[in-house]
Amino acid sequence: MQTFPEKVYDVTNCGEAYGTSYLGICTRRTLELQSEEIVLKTRNCCVSSVQRRPYAQLNALEHRSVCFGLCNAINSDLAPMDDEGNGGIVPGCGCDAAYVQEIVREMNLRKEGRGKVAQMRQQKYMLERITQLAIKVPMLLKSLGVEYPPSDATLQRLFSGSAPEMRPLSEVISLEPLPEFGTNQYDVTHCCQSLACTSRLLELQPDEASITTRQSLSGSVMTSKVPYANIESVDAVSACCCLRVLTAGELTKPPGKPIDEAISPGCGCNGALVEQIRADLQARVEVRGNLGQIKQLEKMMAKFHDVAAELALILDKIGADTSFPPTQETMRNIYGSSGPDLSHASVVPHTKPSEDFQTKEYNVRNETANICCLLCTCGIAGCETYTLTLEPEQAVFRYSNRCDASVERKPYAQLGSVDENVCCCCIHTVNGLAPGCCGDPTAVKEIAEELQNRKVGRGNIAQLRNQENTMIKAMEADVRTDIFLHKKGIEYPPSQQTLQAVYGLAVPTLPPGGTHGETLHAGASEQMDTKNFSIVNACDQCCFCTSHTLELNDEEAIFRLKNCCVQATSREPYAQLGSVEPISGCMGLCSSVHTDQNQICPGLGCSHALVNEIATELQHRKVKRGNIAQIRMQENLILEIIKLGIKYDLILHKEGIQYPPAQEKMTALFGQGLGLGSTCDVRRDITFHLSLISNPSMVVSEKNGMPPFN
C-alpha cells in the first residue's frame, strides 16, 4: 500500500469563527491527514471535540459546489451536511474552490491508498504471488524425489498426530481468476429532476461507485464517491405495481441526508434499467467488497498451509530439522544469537478463523404491523410477506405486499452491530425485526445468535483472524526455508553477482530486513484481555433504575442496558466503532465518548478519568483489532511473500530447476485437471508473475497498492 506524508489544513469557517465572537465563542477547526487516520478537531471556549476515523471507515466523501463554484463544502462521515447546508466542512467563506478541491483530492487519495480499495488490490496481488510460490515448492519437492502425498507413517512421524491435509497438487496451484470490471455510466436522472434542469450520473468504476448531481440553474455540483466495500446493501424496491427504485447504502444516502435519494431513472417505471444497474452494482459489491476480501484471505491461508506442510517433507528428505519451532541448536546455527522468537508461532492463534454456514430462512413478518397495514389501506395492500434468508455470505431481506416489494442484500461484514432488545417485558426485537405479534422470544433469540455467529465468522473479525493465522504459517514457511538454505549452503541475502545470475540485468529490490512477520509494523495486531466498565448515567439510574455496562472482549464492544422497561444488548466489532474520541462540553465540565451506535456518558457527565480511560481503551482496540490492524498485517505479510519468492528463485537456480517449466513438465508435475482451466493458462500466468519479480517497478507501484522498499 501507499504511504502518505501527514498534512494539516485549517478548515475554520468564518461564520463560526467570527459570527459569534461578540459572545466570546470563537470556533477553530483543523483537519489532520495522518498516516492511518483522518482527524477533525473542533474547539471553542465551550466545546472541544475530536473526530478520528481510519481511512477504511471513510465511507462516503462528497464535494459540494453551488453558485457556479463560488461556494464549496465537503460532506463526509467526519462532518455530515444536511440539505440546507448546515454542518460539513466549509473552510473560510467557502469561496476557495482550489483549497477545497485539494483537501478532497488528498482525502480521496488516502481513502483509496490506505482503505478498502487498496486492501482489495493488495489481496489480489498477494494471492497471485502465493500461487506462484505454491508452484515453485512442488517443483522442488518433485525434483528431490519426495513422495507426495506422503504415507500415513511419514505423516505420523513428522506431525505427531496432528497431520495437515495434503491436497492434490492440482488443487494447490489452482487460482480462480477474479472477474475484472470496467467503467460503466448510467444516466439516472428522474423526469422531475430534468424539469428543474438537474442531471444525475451514476458511474461504476472498477473499485468504487460515484454519483454526480448537477443543477444548471444554481450551478451546483455534488459528487459522492463510495468504495464497493463500504456499500452497506443494495436494495431493489418496487411500488404501485410499476415504480422501480434502487437504494445502495451511503451511495444513495450520503451523510447528513434524512432519507435515501433512491436511483429512479426516467419516470420511475424503467424496471429493466433498474435491474441492470442493480445486477451490475451487486456483482461489483460481491467481488470488490467484503465478500471478495474474506474469500481471498481464505484462499491465501489454505495455500500457506499447503506450502508449510510440503516444506516439512522436503526438509525430511534432505535430513534437516523438521520440528517447528526448530531446536535451539538449529536456530543458533542459522541465526546466531539474534534468531526470531517463535514461542508464539508454534500453533495458529485461531482454531476456526472463519466458518462456512448453511442457508436458513425465517418468517419475520410482524403480525401487528400487518394488521395495521390492512386497516390503513382498507385491505388494498393485502397481507405482507417478510422473510429473512441467511445465505452463506449475506443476509437477504424480502418484503412484499400487493403494492410494494423490496429485496435487500447485506453482507455479514456490513452488520455494524447485532442489537437484541426487549421492551415493556414483552416486545422482543433484533435489529428492528419483531416476528410474530410482539416478537417471538424464541425466534428473536435464534435469529440474533445466527446473525452474531455469521457476523463473527464471515465479517471483519474473521478477516483479521485469517490474517493472523496466515502470518503464523508464513513465518513457519520462512523459517523452514531458511533451514533449507542453510543446509544447501545458499546465501541470503544474496550477493549482487548471485542476483544478476538469477535475474539478469533486471535485479529486483530486496525487501527490507527485520523481525519475522513484523518487517514494517511491529505488533500490528494484539490479542486483548476482557475488560468491563459501568457506564450508567446518574439520571437514568435514579429515574429508571437503569444499569448500563460495557464489555470489551478480544473482538468487539458489547453494550448491555437494563431498566424496568427495556433490556438491550448491542455488539459492535472494533473495525466498525467509528470515532471514539472524548468530547468535552460546558467549558470542560462535561465529557462523553460515543461510537457510531452508542453514547457513553457515565455518572453525572463529569467522570473525566473514566471517559478518558474508556476512550483510550476503545482507540487502542480499534487500532489493534480493526481496519488499521488489517492493513498493517497485510503489509507485513506481503513482504514475507516477496521475500519467500526471491528465496525460492535462488533455490530453483541452485538446483537447476527451470522456472517457469515447459508445457510437458507442467503436465507431468500437476496433471491435466488444473483449477485455472488449462495448463496453457497456468503457464501464461506464471510467466506474468515472473515478470513482476524481474521488474521492481511493476512490483512496487501505486496501481498494485504496494509499499515502497528503501
C-alpha positions in Angstrom: 0.0 0.0 0.0 1.0 3.6 -0.4 2.3 5.7 2.5 1.4 9.4 2.7 3.0 12.3 4.4 1.0 13.9 7.2 -0.8 17.1 6.3 -2.8 19.7 8.3 -5.4 22.0 7.0 -7.1 24.9 8.7 -10.8 24.4 7.9 -12.2 27.0 10.2 -15.4 28.5 8.9 -15.6 32.3 9.0 -19.2 32.3 10.2 -18.4 30.0 13.1 -15.2 31.9 13.9 -16.4 35.5 13.8 -20.2 35.3 13.7 -20.4 34.6 17.5 -17.3 36.4 18.5 -19.4 39.0 20.4 -20.3 36.2 22.7 -16.7 35.2 23.1 -17.3 32.0 21.2 -14.6 31.7 18.5 -14.6 28.2 17.0 -11.5 26.8 15.3 -11.4 23.7 13.2 -8.4 21.8 11.9 -8.2 18.7 9.6 -5.3 16.4 10.1 -4.5 13.8 7.5 -2.3 11.3 9.4 -0.6 8.1 8.2 -3.5 5.8 9.1 -6.4 8.1 10.2 -8.1 11.4 9.4 -8.8 13.7 12.4 -11.1 16.7 12.6 -10.6 18.8 15.7 -13.2 21.4 16.8 -12.5 23.8 19.7 -14.0 26.9 21.3 -14.4 28.1 24.8 -17.4 25.8 25.4 -16.8 22.6 23.5 -13.8 20.5 22.5 -14.4 17.6 20.2 -12.3 15.3 18.0 -13.5 13.1 15.2 -10.9 10.4 14.3 -11.6 7.7 11.7 -9.4 5.2 9.8 -9.4 5.9 6.1 -11.1 2.5 5.6 -14.1 3.8 7.6 -14.4 7.0 5.5 -17.4 5.6 3.7 -18.6 8.5 1.6 -16.8 11.6 0.5 -18.8 14.3 -1.3 -17.6 17.6 -2.8 -20.4 20.1 -3.0 -20.2 23.2 -5.2 -23.0 25.7 -5.5 -23.5 29.2 -7.1 -21.4 28.2 -10.1 -18.4 27.3 -7.9 -18.5 30.3 -5.6 -19.4 28.2 -2.6 -17.7 24.9 -1.8 -18.0 22.4 1.0 -17.1 18.8 2.0 -19.7 16.3 3.2 -18.3 13.2 4.8 -18.7 10.8 7.8 -16.5 13.2 9.8 -18.9 16.1 9.4 -22.2 15.4 7.8 -24.0 18.1 5.9 -27.8 18.3 5.5 -29.8 19.6 2.5 -29.9 23.1 4.0 -26.1 23.3 4.0 -25.8 23.0 7.8 -22.7 21.1 9.0 -20.0 19.7 6.8 -16.5 21.2 6.4 -16.6 24.7 4.9 -13.1 26.3 5.0 -13.1 30.1 5.2 -16.0 31.6 3.4 -16.3 28.6 1.2 -15.1 30.6 -1.8 -11.7 29.0 -2.2 -12.6 26.2 -4.6 -8.9 25.3 -5.2 -8.3 24.8 -1.5 -11.4 22.6 -1.1 -10.5 20.6 -4.2 -7.0 20.0 -2.8 -8.5 18.7 0.5 -10.9 16.4 -1.3 -8.2 15.1 -3.6 -5.9 14.3 -0.6 -8.8 12.6 1.2 -9.7 10.5 -1.8 -6.0 9.5 -2.3 -5.7 8.3 1.2 -9.1 6.7 1.2 -8.0 4.7 -1.8 -4.4 4.1 -0.8 -5.0 3.2 2.9 -8.6 1.9 2.8 -10.7 -0.8 1.4 -9.8 -0.3 -2.2 -6.0 -0.7 -1.5 -6.8 -3.8 0.7 -8.6 -5.5 -2.2 -5.9 -4.7 -4.7 -3.2 -5.9 -2.3 -5.1 -9.2 -1.5 -5.4 -9.9 -5.2 -1.6 -9.3 -5.7 -0.7 -11.4 -2.7 -2.9 -14.3 -3.8 -1.2 -14.3 -7.2 2.3 -14.3 -5.6 1.3 -17.1 -3.2 0.0 -19.2 -6.1 3.4 -18.7 -7.8 5.1 -19.9 -4.6 2.7 -22.8 -4.4 4.0 -23.9 -7.8 7.7 -23.5 -7.0 7.7 -25.6 -3.8 6.0 -28.6 -5.5 8.6 -28.3 -8.3 11.4 -28.6 -5.7 9.5 -31.4 -4.0 9.3 -33.4 -7.2 12.9 -32.6 -8.2 14.2 -34.0 -4.9 12.1 -37.2 -5.3 9.9 -36.6 -2.3 6.9 -38.9 -2.0 3.6 -37.0 -2.4 1.2 -37.5 -1.0 3.2 -39.0 1.9 2.4 -42.2 3.6 0.5 -42.3 6.9 3.7 -43.4 8.7 5.5 -40.3 7.4 2.7 -38.0 8.4 2.6 -39.5 11.9 6.4 -39.3 12.3 6.6 -35.6 11.1 3.5 -34.1 12.6 2.9 -36.2 15.8 -0.8 -37.0 15.3 -1.9 -33.5 14.0 -1.2 -34.1 10.4 -2.3 -31.4 8.0 -4.4 -32.1 4.9 -2.3 -33.0 1.9 -4.4 -31.6 -1.0 -3.8 -32.8 -4.6 -1.2 -30.6 -6.3 -3.6 -29.7 -9.0 -5.7 -28.0 -6.2 -2.7 -26.5 -4.5 -1.6 -24.5 -7.6 -5.1 -23.5 -8.7 -6.1 -19.9 -8.9 -9.5 -18.9 -10.0 -9.2 -15.5 -11.7 -11.4 -12.8 -10.3 -13.8 -11.0 -12.7 -12.4 -7.7 -14.0 -14.7 -4.7 -14.1 -14.6 -1.8 -16.4 -16.3 1.6 -16.0 -20.0 1.8 -16.7 -22.0 5.0 -16.7 -25.8 5.3 -16.3 -28.0 8.4 -16.7 -30.2 8.1 -13.6 -31.9 11.5 -13.9 -35.6 11.4 -12.9 -38.0 13.2 -15.2 -38.9 15.6 -12.3 -35.2 16.5 -11.9 -35.0 17.2 -15.7 -37.8 19.7 -15.4 -35.6 21.5 -12.8 -32.6 21.4 -15.1 -30.9 18.8 -12.9 -28.9 15.8 -14.2 -27.7 12.8 -12.2 -25.0 10.5 -13.4 -24.1 7.1 -11.8 -20.5 5.9 -12.6 -19.5 2.4 -11.6 -15.7 2.3 -11.7 -13.5 -0.7 -11.1 -13.2 -0.1 -7.3 -15.8 2.5 -6.3 -19.1 4.0 -7.4 -19.8 7.7 -7.7 -22.9 9.8 -8.2 -22.7 13.3 -9.7 -25.7 15.6 -9.4 -25.6 18.9 -11.4 -28.1 21.7 -11.1 -27.8 24.1 -14.1 -29.9 27.0 -12.6 -27.9 27.3 -9.4 -24.6 26.0 -10.8 -24.4 23.4 -8.0 -22.3 20.2 -8.5 -22.3 17.4 -5.9 -20.1 14.4 -6.4 -20.1 11.5 -3.9 -17.7 8.5 -4.1 -18.1 5.3 -2.1 -15.8 2.2 -2.4 -17.8 -1.0 -3.0 -16.6 -2.5 0.3 -18.3 0.4 2.1 -21.7 0.0 0.4 -23.9 -1.5 3.2 -26.5 -3.1 1.0 -28.1 -3.0 -2.5 -31.9 -2.8 -2.3 -34.3 -3.0 -5.2 -37.7 -1.7 -4.4 -40.9 -1.8 -6.4 -44.1 0.2 -5.6 -47.5 0.9 -7.0 -47.2 -2.0 -9.4 -44.8 -0.2 -11.9 -42.5 2.1 -10.0 -38.9 0.8 -9.6 -36.2 2.3 -7.5 -32.8 1.3 -6.2 -31.0 2.2 -2.9 -27.4 1.4 -2.1 -26.4 2.4 1.4 -24.3 5.6 1.6 -24.1 5.9 -2.2 -27.7 7.0 -2.3 -27.9 8.3 1.3 -24.8 10.4 1.9 -24.0 11.6 5.4 -26.5 14.2 6.7 -29.3 13.0 4.4 -32.5 12.1 6.4 -33.8 9.9 3.6 -32.5 7.9 0.7 -32.1 9.7 -2.7 -33.0 6.5 -4.4 -32.0 5.8 -8.0 -35.1 6.1 -10.2 -34.2 6.9 -13.8 -36.8 8.4 -16.2 -40.3 8.4 -15.0 -39.5 5.7 -12.4 -41.1 2.8 -14.3 -38.0 1.6 -16.2 -37.7 -1.7 -14.4 -35.3 -3.2 -16.9 -32.7 -0.4 -16.4 -33.1 -0.5 -12.6 -32.5 -4.3 -12.6 -29.5 -3.9 -15.0 -27.9 -1.3 -12.6 -28.7 -3.5 -9.6 -27.1 -6.5 -11.1 -24.0 -4.6 -12.2 -23.6 -2.9 -8.8 -24.3 -6.1 -6.8 -21.7 -8.0 -8.8 -19.1 -5.4 -8.0 -20.0 -5.3 -4.3 -19.7 -9.1 -4.0 -16.3 -9.3 -5.8 -14.6 -6.0 -4.8 -16.2 -5.7 -1.4 -16.1 -7.5 1.9 -17.4 -10.8 0.4 -14.4 -10.9 -2.0 -11.9 -10.0 0.7 -12.9 -12.8 3.1 -12.7 -15.3 0.2 -9.3 -14.1 -0.9 -8.0 -14.4 2.6 -9.3 -17.9 3.0 -7.5 -18.9 -0.2 -4.3 -17.4 0.9 -4.4 -19.2 4.3 -5.1 -22.5 2.6 -2.1 -22.1 0.2 0.3 -21.2 3.1 -0.9 -24.3 4.9 0.0 -26.3 1.8 3.4 -24.8 1.5 4.3 -25.2 5.2 3.3 -28.9 5.0 5.3 -29.6 1.8 8.4 -27.9 3.3 8.4 -30.4 6.2 8.5 -33.2 3.7 11.4 -31.5 1.8 13.4 -31.0 5.0 12.9 -34.6 6.0 14.2 -35.7 2.6 17.5 -33.8 2.9 18.0 -34.8 6.6 17.3 -31.4 8.1 15.4 -30.5 11.3 11.7 -30.9 10.6 10.4 -29.8 14.0 8.6 -26.5 14.4 9.6 -24.5 16.2 13.1 -25.8 15.4 15.5 -26.9 18.1 17.7 -24.3 19.8 20.7 -25.7 18.1 19.2 -25.3 14.7 18.2 -21.7 15.4 21.7 -20.8 16.6 23.3 -22.4 13.6 21.1 -20.4 11.2 20.5 -17.1 13.0 23.2 -17.0 15.7 22.1 -15.2 18.8 19.6 -12.9 17.0 17.1 -15.5 15.9 13.3 -14.8 15.8 11.1 -15.5 18.8 8.9 -18.4 17.7 7.3 -19.1 21.1 4.0 -17.7 19.9 4.2 -19.3 16.5 4.0 -23.0 17.4 0.3 -23.1 16.8 -2.1 -20.8 15.0 -4.0 -18.4 17.4 -7.4 -19.2 16.0 -8.7 -22.8 15.5 -11.6 -21.5 13.4 -10.7 -18.1 11.9 -13.8 -18.2 9.7 -16.7 -20.5 9.2 -19.0 -21.8 6.5 -22.7 -21.5 7.1 -25.7 -23.2 5.7 -28.7 -21.3 4.3 -31.5 -20.6 6.7 -34.8 -18.9 6.2 -37.1 -17.2 8.8 -40.5 -15.7 8.6 -40.0 -12.3 10.2 -43.4 -10.7 9.5 -44.7 -8.6 12.4 -48.4 -9.5 12.7 -49.3 -6.3 14.4 -47.8 -4.2 11.6 -49.5 -6.5 9.1 -52.9 -5.9 10.6 -52.3 -2.1 10.8 -51.3 -2.1 7.1 -54.5 -4.0 6.2 -56.7 -1.5 8.1 -54.9 1.6 6.9 -55.2 0.6 3.2 -58.7 -0.9 3.6 -57.3 -4.3 2.5 -56.0 -2.9 -0.8 -52.3 -3.7 0.1 -53.2 -7.3 1.1 -51.2 -9.3 3.6 -47.5 -8.7 3.9 -44.8 -11.3 3.4 -41.5 -10.6 5.1 -38.7 -13.2 5.1 -35.1 -13.2 6.2 -32.8 -15.6 4.3 -29.4 -16.1 5.9 -27.2 -17.2 2.9 -23.6 -18.3 3.4 -22.2 -14.8 2.7 -25.1 -12.4 3.2 -28.4 -11.7 4.8 -31.3 -11.2 2.3 -34.5 -9.4 3.4 -37.5 -9.8 1.2 -40.7 -7.8 1.7 -43.8 -7.7 -0.4 -47.5 -6.9 -0.5 -49.8 -6.1 -3.3 -48.4 -2.5 -3.6 -44.8 -2.7 -2.6 -41.9 -5.2 -2.9 -38.2 -4.9 -1.9 -35.1 -7.1 -1.7 -32.2 -6.0 0.4 -28.9 -7.8 0.5 -26.4 -7.1 3.3 -23.0 -8.9 3.6 -22.3 -10.0 7.2 -19.3 -7.8 7.3 -21.6 -4.8 6.9 -23.6 -5.7 10.0 -22.3 -2.9 12.1 -23.9 -4.4 15.2 -26.4 -7.1 16.3 -28.9 -5.4 18.6 -31.2 -7.6 20.7 -33.9 -5.6 22.6 -36.8 -6.4 25.0 -39.2 -3.5 25.5 -42.0 -3.4 28.1 -41.1 -7.0 29.1 -42.9 -8.4 26.1 -41.8 -6.9 22.8 -38.7 -8.7 21.5 -36.7 -7.4 18.6 -33.4 -8.0 16.9 -32.0 -5.3 14.5 -35.5 -3.9 14.1 -37.1 -7.3 13.4 -40.1 -8.4 15.5 -41.5 -11.7 14.1 -44.9 -12.7 15.4 -47.3 -10.5 17.3 -44.8 -8.8 19.7 -41.6 -10.5 18.6 -41.5 -14.2 19.3 -38.7 -14.6 22.0 -37.5 -18.0 20.7 -37.3 -16.8 17.1 -35.7 -13.5 18.1 -33.0 -15.3 20.1 -32.3 -17.8 17.4 -32.0 -15.0 14.7 -29.8 -12.9 17.0 -27.4 -15.9 17.6 -27.3 -16.7 13.9 -26.6 -13.1 12.9 -23.9 -12.8 15.6 -22.2 -16.1 14.6 -22.2 -15.1 10.9 -21.0 -11.6 11.6 -18.1 -13.0 13.5 -17.4 -16.0 11.1 -17.8 -14.1 7.8 -17.1 -10.4 8.7 -14.3 -8.1 9.8 -13.4 -10.2 12.8 -12.9 -13.3 10.5 -10.7 -11.2 8.2 -8.3 -10.3 10.9 -8.3 -13.8 12.3 -7.4 -15.2 8.9 -4.6 -12.7 8.5 -3.2 -13.7 11.9 -3.3 -17.4 11.1 -1.8 -16.8 7.7 1.1 -14.8 9.2 2.0 -17.6 11.6 2.1 -20.1 8.6 4.1 -17.6 6.6 6.6 -17.4 9.4 6.8 -21.2 9.6 7.4 -21.3 5.8 10.1 -18.7 6.1 12.0 -20.4 8.9 11.8 -23.8 7.2 13.0 -22.2 4.0 16.0 -20.7 5.9 16.8 -24.2 7.2 16.8 -25.5 3.7 19.0 -22.6 2.5 21.5 -23.2 5.4 21.6 -27.0 4.6 22.3 -26.3 0.9 24.8 -23.5 1.6 22.7 -20.9 -0.2 23.4 -17.3 0.9 20.6 -14.9 1.8 20.6 -12.0 1.4 22.3 -12.9 -1.9 25.2 -11.0 -3.3 24.7 -8.7 -6.3 26.5 -11.3 -8.5 24.1 -14.0 -7.5 21.1 -11.8 -8.2 22.4 -11.0 -11.6 23.0 -14.6 -12.3 19.3 -15.4 -11.4 17.5 -12.4 -12.8 19.9 -10.9 -15.4 20.0 -7.2 -15.6 16.6 -6.6 -14.1 17.6 -7.3 -10.5 14.7 -6.8 -8.0 14.9 -4.7 -4.9 15.1 -6.9 -1.9 12.5 -6.4 0.9 14.0 -4.7 4.0 15.3 -6.9 6.7 13.5 -7.1 10.1 11.8 -9.3 12.6 10.0 -12.3 11.0 6.4 -11.2 10.4 7.0 -7.6 11.6 9.2 -6.2 8.9 7.2 -2.9 8.6 4.9 -2.9 11.6 5.9 -4.3 15.0 2.8 -5.5 16.9 0.4 -4.9 14.0 -2.3 -6.8 16.0 -2.7 -7.9 19.5 -4.8 -10.4 21.5 -6.9 -8.4 24.0 -8.0 -9.2 27.6 -11.6 -8.7 28.6 -12.4 -5.5 30.5 -15.7 -4.4 32.0 -16.9 -0.8 32.8 -20.1 0.5 34.4 -21.2 3.4 32.1 -24.6 4.1 33.6 -25.8 7.7 33.6 -26.8 9.0 37.0 -30.1 10.4 35.8 -31.1 7.1 34.1 -30.1 5.2 37.2 -32.1 7.4 39.6 -35.2 7.8 37.4 -35.4 4.3 35.8 -33.2 2.1 37.9 -31.0 1.6 34.9 -27.9 -0.5 34.7 -25.6 0.1 31.7 -22.3 -1.9 31.3 -19.6 -2.0 28.6 -17.7 -5.2 28.0 -14.6 -5.1 25.8 -13.6 -8.6 24.7 -11.0 -9.6 22.2 -13.1 -8.9 19.1 -15.9 -6.4 19.9 -17.5 -4.0 22.3 -20.7 -5.2 24.0 -23.2 -2.7 25.4 -25.8 -4.0 27.9 -28.6 -1.8 29.1 -31.3 -2.8 31.5 -34.1 -1.0 33.4 -37.7 -1.5 34.3 -38.9 -1.1 30.8 -36.1 -2.0 28.4 -33.4 -4.7 28.0 -30.9 -4.0 25.2 -27.7 -5.7 24.0 -25.6 -4.2 21.2 -22.4 -5.8 19.8 -20.0 -3.6 17.7 -16.8 -5.0 16.2 -13.8 -2.8 16.7 -13.5 -2.4 13.0 -16.8 -0.5 12.9 -16.7 1.6 16.0 -16.2 4.9 14.1 -14.6 7.8 16.1 -14.1 7.1 19.8 -12.5 10.4 20.9 -13.8 12.0 24.2 -15.9 15.1 23.8 -15.9 17.9 26.4 -18.7 20.5 26.8 -19.8 23.2 29.2 -16.4 24.7 29.4 -14.8 21.3 30.1 -17.2 20.4 32.9 -18.9 17.5 31.0 -17.3 14.8 29.0 -18.5 11.8 27.0 -17.4 9.5 24.2 -19.5 7.8 21.6 -19.2 5.2 18.9 -21.3 5.1 15.7 -24.0 3.2 17.5 -23.8 4.0 21.2 -23.1 7.0 23.5 -21.1 6.8 26.8 -21.7 9.4 29.4 -21.2 7.8 32.8 -22.2 9.3 36.2 -23.2 13.0 36.1 -21.2 13.5 32.9 -18.2 14.8 34.8 -16.3 11.5 35.1 -13.4 12.7 33.0 -10.9 10.0 34.2 -13.3 7.2 33.4 -14.3 8.6 30.0 -10.6 9.1 29.0 -9.8 5.5 30.1 -12.7 4.1 28.1 -11.8 6.2 25.1 -8.1 5.2 25.2 -9.1 1.6 25.5 -11.5 1.7 22.6 -9.0 3.6 20.4 -6.3 1.0 21.2 -8.5 -1.9 20.4 -9.8 -0.1 17.2 -6.2 0.2 16.0 -5.0 -3.3 17.1 -8.2 -5.3 16.2 -9.8 -3.1 13.4 -9.1 -1.8 9.9 -5.7 -0.4 10.7 -4.6 -3.8 12.1 -5.9 -5.5 8.9 -3.9 -3.1 6.7 -0.7 -3.4 8.8 -0.9 -7.2 8.9 -1.3 -7.3 5.1 1.8 -5.1 4.6 3.9 -7.3 6.9 2.5 -10.4 5.1 3.2 -9.2 1.6 6.9 -8.6 2.5 7.1 -12.1 3.8 5.6 -13.4 0.5 8.0 -11.3 -1.7 11.0 -12.5 0.4 9.9 -16.1 0.1 9.5 -15.7 -3.6 13.1 -14.5 -4.0 14.4 -17.2 -1.8 12.8 -19.9 -4.0 14.1 -18.3 -7.1 17.6 -18.7 -5.5 16.8 -22.4 -4.6 15.5 -23.3 -8.0 18.5 -21.7 -9.7 20.9 -23.6 -7.4 19.1 -26.9 -8.0 19.0 -26.3 -11.8 15.2 -26.3 -12.0 13.7 -24.4 -14.9 11.1 -21.8 -14.0 8.5 -21.4 -15.5 8.5 -25.1 -16.5 7.9 -26.2 -20.0 4.4 -27.4 -21.1 5.4 -31.1 -20.8 6.9 -30.6 -17.4 3.7 -28.8 -16.1 1.6 -31.7 -17.3 3.9 -34.3 -15.8 4.0 -32.5 -12.4 0.4 -31.4 -12.0 -1.6 -33.4 -14.4 -4.4 -32.2 -16.7 -7.1 -31.3 -14.1 -5.8 -27.9 -13.3 -8.0 -25.4 -11.4 -7.3 -22.5 -13.7 -8.9 -24.1 -16.7 -5.9 -25.3 -18.7 -2.2 -25.9 -18.4 -1.6 -23.2 -21.0 -3.4 -20.6 -18.9 -1.3 -21.5 -15.8 2.0 -21.2 -17.8 0.9 -17.8 -19.1 0.0 -16.7 -15.5 3.3 -18.0 -14.2 5.2 -16.0 -16.8 3.4 -12.9 -15.8 4.3 -13.4 -12.1 7.9 -13.9 -13.0 7.9 -10.6 -14.9 6.6 -8.9 -11.8 9.6 -10.2 -9.8 12.0 -9.3 -12.6 10.7 -5.8 -12.8 10.7 -4.0 -9.5 8.8 -1.0 -10.9 5.9 -3.3 -11.6 6.0 -4.8 -8.1 6.3 -1.6 -6.2 3.7 0.6 -7.7 0.7 2.7 -6.7 -1.5 0.7 -9.0 -0.8 -2.6 -7.2 -1.0 -0.9 -3.8 2.5 -2.0 -2.7 4.6 -0.3 -0.1 7.9 1.2 -1.4 11.1 -0.5 -0.3 14.0 1.5 0.8 
